[in-house]
């Protein structure tokens, strides 16, 4: 069986929820995508995620279709969000599409990797497939999956709502060596010339 993990904000839906950072008495308001690239300093900055206690916005139809297809195919499917509470996400999805997989709220992106490690300890999976807009999360989840010896692939949801394959490994990255790279390059050049 495969494990499918879907992020919520900017992956399944574009929401109007905003992160507020208070730096030197000044409020900086940004989307979750902007916050993923923000140079947050925990010693001087204060965070306010109060706006994430609600979920309003529009679905990203292609990603929702992938989630529904994975559910229909009988895979283990979870929505793993960095939000602190799952209820607004559940209510939004129930209103928009009717049914949804379990929603796991990890209260920050750093909570996603321990959740995945725990899930991989509970169940035996052949593959983990991640849909996520944050490349940092894609890499962190990849590390956990590969440490467990499970095949990993990830789709990155871009700002224009398109999907690109971010990771797909049939063998661990560190097993590729210089000779493999040379041979792959040689084969590629033979095919294109």
C-alpha contacts under 8 A as a table, 3 or more apart, distances in Angstrom:
res1	aa1	res2	aa2	distance
1	X	75	X	5.95
1	X	76	X	7.30
1	X	124	X	7.61
1	X	125	X	5.32
1	X	126	X	5.88
1	X	127	X	7.37
2	X	75	X	5.41
2	X	76	X	6.31
2	X	125	X	5.35
2	X	126	X	5.62
2	X	127	X	4.87
2	X	128	X	5.87
2	X	129	X	7.42
3	X	75	X	6.16
3	X	76	X	4.87
3	X	77	X	5.98
3	X	78	X	7.96
3	X	125	X	6.46
3	X	127	X	6.31
3	X	128	X	4.78
3	X	129	X	6.18
4	X	67	X	7.89
4	X	70	X	7.18
4	X	75	X	7.02
4	X	76	X	6.11
4	X	77	X	4.69
4	X	78	X	6.36
4	X	128	X	5.97
4	X	129	X	4.80
4	X	130	X	5.90
4	X	131	X	7.89
5	X	77	X	6.01
5	X	78	X	5.12
5	X	79	X	5.77
5	X	80	X	6.41
5	X	128	X	7.62
5	X	129	X	6.26
5	X	130	X	4.79
5	X	131	X	6.21
6	X	11	X	7.18
6	X	12	X	7.28
6	X	67	X	7.42
6	X	77	X	7.80
6	X	78	X	6.31
6	X	79	X	4.67
6	X	80	X	6.01
6	X	81	X	7.94
6	X	130	X	6.04
6	X	131	X	4.84
6	X	132	X	6.31
7	X	10	X	7.77
7	X	11	X	5.61
7	X	12	X	6.71
7	X	79	X	5.67
7	X	80	X	5.30
7	X	81	X	5.28
7	X	82	X	7.99
7	X	131	X	6.26
7	X	132	X	5.24
7	X	133	X	7.50
8	X	11	X	5.27
8	X	12	X	4.90
8	X	13	X	6.16
8	X	79	X	6.58
8	X	80	X	7.09
8	X	81	X	5.61
8	X	89	X	7.70
9	X	12	X	6.35
9	X	13	X	5.56
9	X	14	X	5.98
9	X	15	X	6.42
9	X	32	X	7.08
9	X	81	X	7.46
10	X	13	X	5.35
10	X	14	X	4.83
10	X	15	X	7.21
10	X	32	X	7.69
10	X	33	X	7.00
10	X	60	X	7.96
10	X	133	X	6.22
10	X	157	X	7.37
10	X	159	X	7.63
10	X	161	X	7.94
11	X	14	X	7.27
11	X	60	X	6.86
11	X	63	X	6.77
11	X	131	X	6.89
11	X	132	X	5.77
11	X	133	X	5.74
11	X	157	X	5.84
11	X	161	X	7.80
12	X	59	X	5.88
12	X	60	X	5.22
12	X	61	X	7.58
12	X	63	X	5.69
12	X	64	X	5.82
13	X	57	X	6.54
13	X	58	X	5.44
13	X	59	X	4.13
13	X	60	X	5.07
14	X	57	X	5.50
14	X	58	X	5.42
14	X	59	X	6.34
14	X	60	X	6.91
15	X	55	X	6.43
15	X	56	X	5.35
15	X	57	X	4.06
15	X	58	X	6.49
16	X	31	X	7.69
16	X	55	X	7.58
16	X	56	X	6.17
16	X	57	X	5.88
17	X	31	X	6.83
17	X	32	X	7.81
17	X	51	X	5.34
17	X	52	X	5.52
17	X	54	X	7.40
17	X	55	X	6.86
17	X	56	X	7.45
18	X	29	X	6.30
18	X	30	X	5.41
18	X	31	X	4.85
18	X	32	X	6.55
18	X	49	X	7.37
18	X	51	X	5.88
18	X	52	X	7.07
19	X	29	X	5.70
19	X	30	X	5.34
19	X	31	X	6.03
19	X	32	X	6.39
19	X	35	X	7.04
19	X	47	X	7.36
19	X	48	X	6.20
19	X	49	X	5.36
19	X	50	X	7.87
19	X	51	X	6.99
19	X	52	X	7.84
20	X	27	X	6.46
20	X	28	X	5.68
20	X	29	X	4.60
20	X	30	X	6.61
20	X	47	X	5.91
20	X	48	X	4.95
20	X	49	X	6.52
21	X	27	X	5.72
21	X	28	X	5.04
21	X	29	X	6.39
21	X	45	X	6.43
21	X	46	X	5.63
21	X	47	X	4.77
21	X	48	X	6.29
22	X	25	X	5.92
22	X	26	X	5.45
22	X	27	X	4.57
22	X	28	X	6.19
22	X	45	X	5.63
22	X	46	X	5.01
22	X	47	X	6.43
22	X	48	X	7.93
23	X	26	X	5.25
23	X	27	X	6.48
23	X	28	X	7.44
23	X	44	X	6.49
23	X	45	X	4.87
23	X	46	X	6.70
24	X	44	X	7.35
24	X	45	X	7.51
30	X	34	X	5.82
30	X	35	X	6.21
31	X	34	X	5.14
31	X	35	X	6.14
32	X	35	X	4.91
32	X	36	X	6.24
33	X	36	X	5.25
33	X	37	X	7.20
33	X	133	X	7.50
33	X	134	X	7.33
34	X	37	X	5.59
34	X	38	X	6.36
35	X	38	X	4.78
36	X	134	X	6.77
40	X	45	X	6.72
41	X	44	X	5.70
41	X	45	X	5.48
42	X	45	X	5.33
42	X	46	X	7.03
48	X	51	X	7.82
49	X	52	X	5.57
49	X	53	X	7.73
50	X	53	X	5.81
51	X	54	X	6.40
52	X	55	X	6.68
52	X	83	X	6.51
52	X	84	X	7.83
53	X	83	X	7.99
53	X	84	X	7.83
53	X	85	X	6.90
53	X	88	X	6.33
54	X	88	X	5.04
54	X	89	X	7.63
55	X	88	X	5.29
55	X	89	X	5.93
55	X	92	X	6.13
56	X	92	X	6.89
59	X	64	X	7.26
59	X	96	X	7.93
60	X	63	X	5.75
60	X	64	X	6.26
60	X	161	X	6.68
61	X	64	X	5.04
61	X	65	X	6.03
62	X	65	X	5.10
62	X	66	X	6.39
63	X	66	X	5.04
63	X	67	X	6.29
63	X	131	X	7.76
64	X	67	X	5.02
64	X	68	X	6.18
65	X	68	X	5.12
65	X	69	X	6.06
66	X	69	X	5.07
66	X	70	X	6.21
67	X	70	X	5.21
67	X	71	X	6.30
67	X	77	X	7.44
68	X	71	X	5.06
68	X	72	X	6.17
69	X	72	X	5.08
69	X	73	X	6.14
70	X	73	X	5.09
70	X	74	X	6.56
70	X	75	X	5.71
70	X	76	X	7.90
70	X	77	X	6.89
71	X	74	X	5.32
71	X	75	X	5.77
71	X	76	X	7.18
71	X	77	X	6.25
71	X	101	X	7.68
72	X	75	X	7.68
77	X	101	X	5.95
77	X	102	X	7.46
78	X	101	X	5.47
78	X	102	X	5.28
78	X	103	X	6.06
78	X	104	X	7.13
79	X	101	X	6.63
79	X	102	X	6.24
79	X	103	X	4.69
79	X	104	X	6.00
80	X	103	X	6.00
80	X	104	X	4.72
80	X	105	X	6.11
80	X	106	X	7.11
80	X	112	X	6.88
81	X	86	X	7.85
81	X	103	X	7.39
81	X	104	X	6.16
81	X	105	X	5.09
81	X	106	X	6.16
81	X	107	X	7.78
81	X	108	X	7.85
81	X	109	X	7.62
81	X	112	X	7.71
82	X	105	X	5.91
82	X	106	X	5.09
82	X	107	X	5.08
82	X	108	X	4.24
82	X	109	X	4.92
82	X	111	X	7.29
82	X	112	X	7.32
83	X	86	X	6.99
83	X	105	X	5.38
83	X	106	X	6.30
83	X	107	X	5.03
83	X	108	X	6.29
84	X	105	X	5.41
84	X	106	X	6.04
84	X	107	X	3.86
84	X	108	X	7.05
85	X	88	X	7.23
85	X	105	X	5.34
85	X	106	X	7.93
85	X	107	X	7.27
86	X	89	X	5.47
86	X	90	X	6.23
86	X	103	X	5.89
86	X	104	X	6.31
86	X	105	X	5.19
87	X	90	X	5.03
87	X	91	X	6.09
88	X	91	X	5.16
88	X	92	X	6.06
89	X	92	X	5.12
89	X	93	X	6.15
89	X	103	X	7.44
90	X	93	X	5.30
90	X	94	X	6.02
90	X	100	X	7.44
90	X	103	X	6.79
91	X	94	X	5.10
91	X	95	X	6.17
92	X	95	X	5.27
92	X	96	X	6.14
93	X	96	X	4.98
93	X	97	X	5.62
93	X	98	X	6.55
93	X	99	X	6.92
93	X	100	X	6.50
94	X	97	X	5.64
94	X	98	X	4.26
94	X	99	X	5.48
94	X	100	X	6.88
95	X	98	X	5.90
97	X	100	X	7.58
106	X	109	X	6.94
106	X	110	X	7.78
106	X	111	X	4.81
106	X	112	X	6.07
106	X	115	X	7.81
107	X	111	X	6.53
108	X	111	X	5.66
108	X	112	X	7.60
109	X	112	X	5.57
109	X	137	X	6.95
110	X	113	X	6.36
110	X	114	X	7.84
111	X	114	X	5.77
111	X	115	X	6.43
112	X	115	X	5.23
112	X	116	X	6.26
112	X	137	X	7.92
112	X	141	X	7.55
113	X	116	X	5.07
113	X	117	X	6.16
113	X	140	X	6.64
113	X	141	X	5.73
113	X	144	X	6.61
114	X	117	X	5.02
114	X	118	X	6.11
115	X	118	X	5.18
115	X	119	X	6.18
116	X	119	X	4.98
116	X	120	X	6.10
116	X	141	X	7.32
116	X	144	X	7.26
116	X	145	X	7.83
117	X	120	X	5.18
117	X	121	X	6.31
117	X	144	X	6.25
117	X	145	X	7.53
117	X	148	X	7.93
118	X	121	X	5.09
118	X	122	X	6.34
119	X	122	X	5.08
119	X	123	X	6.21
120	X	123	X	5.44
120	X	124	X	6.40
120	X	125	X	7.13
120	X	145	X	7.84
120	X	148	X	7.24
121	X	124	X	7.38
125	X	128	X	7.15
125	X	150	X	6.98
126	X	150	X	6.05
126	X	151	X	6.48
127	X	150	X	5.70
127	X	151	X	4.64
127	X	152	X	5.75
127	X	153	X	7.78
128	X	145	X	7.13
128	X	150	X	7.01
128	X	151	X	6.26
128	X	152	X	4.94
128	X	153	X	6.43
129	X	152	X	6.04
129	X	153	X	4.98
129	X	154	X	5.49
129	X	155	X	7.86
130	X	138	X	7.30
130	X	153	X	6.42
130	X	154	X	4.50
130	X	155	X	6.19
131	X	154	X	5.82
131	X	155	X	4.89
131	X	156	X	6.08
131	X	157	X	7.01
132	X	135	X	7.48
132	X	137	X	7.36
132	X	138	X	6.62
132	X	154	X	7.47
132	X	155	X	6.47
132	X	156	X	5.28
132	X	157	X	5.96
133	X	156	X	5.18
133	X	157	X	4.63
133	X	158	X	6.30
134	X	137	X	5.38
134	X	138	X	6.40
134	X	156	X	7.24
135	X	138	X	4.84
135	X	139	X	6.23
135	X	156	X	7.13
136	X	139	X	5.30
136	X	140	X	6.23
137	X	140	X	5.00
137	X	141	X	6.01
138	X	141	X	5.37
138	X	142	X	6.12
138	X	154	X	6.74
138	X	156	X	7.84
138	X	166	X	7.87
139	X	142	X	4.98
139	X	143	X	6.31
140	X	143	X	5.25
140	X	144	X	6.61
141	X	144	X	5.21
141	X	145	X	6.17
142	X	145	X	5.10
142	X	146	X	6.03
142	X	152	X	6.34
142	X	153	X	7.85
143	X	146	X	5.30
143	X	147	X	6.06
144	X	147	X	5.17
144	X	148	X	6.46
145	X	148	X	5.20
145	X	149	X	6.50
145	X	150	X	5.54
145	X	151	X	7.13
145	X	152	X	6.43
146	X	149	X	4.85
146	X	150	X	5.56
146	X	151	X	6.79
146	X	152	X	7.05
146	X	172	X	7.13
147	X	150	X	7.68
151	X	169	X	6.71
151	X	170	X	6.70
151	X	171	X	7.68
152	X	167	X	7.23
152	X	168	X	6.17
152	X	169	X	6.23
153	X	165	X	7.80
153	X	166	X	7.42
153	X	167	X	4.87
153	X	168	X	4.28
153	X	169	X	6.60
154	X	165	X	6.08
154	X	166	X	5.36
154	X	167	X	4.90
154	X	168	X	6.61
155	X	163	X	6.13
155	X	164	X	5.53
155	X	165	X	4.51
155	X	166	X	5.24
155	X	167	X	7.02
156	X	163	X	5.64
156	X	164	X	5.36
156	X	165	X	6.19
156	X	166	X	5.61
157	X	161	X	5.82
157	X	162	X	5.83
157	X	163	X	4.69
157	X	164	X	6.68
158	X	161	X	5.18
158	X	162	X	5.44
158	X	163	X	6.17
158	X	164	X	7.55
159	X	162	X	7.37
165	X	168	X	7.27
169	X	172	X	6.39
169	X	173	X	7.23
171	X	175	X	6.98
172	X	175	X	5.57
172	X	176	X	7.53
173	X	176	X	5.75
174	X	177	X	7.46
176	X	180	X	6.01
176	X	181	X	7.15
177	X	180	X	5.32
177	X	181	X	6.41
178	X	181	X	5.07
178	X	182	X	6.21
179	X	182	X	5.07
179	X	183	X	6.14
180	X	183	X	5.17
180	X	184	X	6.11
181	X	184	X	5.13
181	X	185	X	6.13
182	X	185	X	5.11
182	X	186	X	6.08
183	X	186	X	5.02
183	X	187	X	6.13
184	X	187	X	5.18
184	X	188	X	6.11
185	X	188	X	5.04
185	X	189	X	6.15
186	X	189	X	5.19
186	X	190	X	6.21
187	X	190	X	5.10
187	X	191	X	6.35
188	X	191	X	5.27
188	X	192	X	6.30
189	X	192	X	5.16
189	X	193	X	5.97
190	X	193	X	5.51
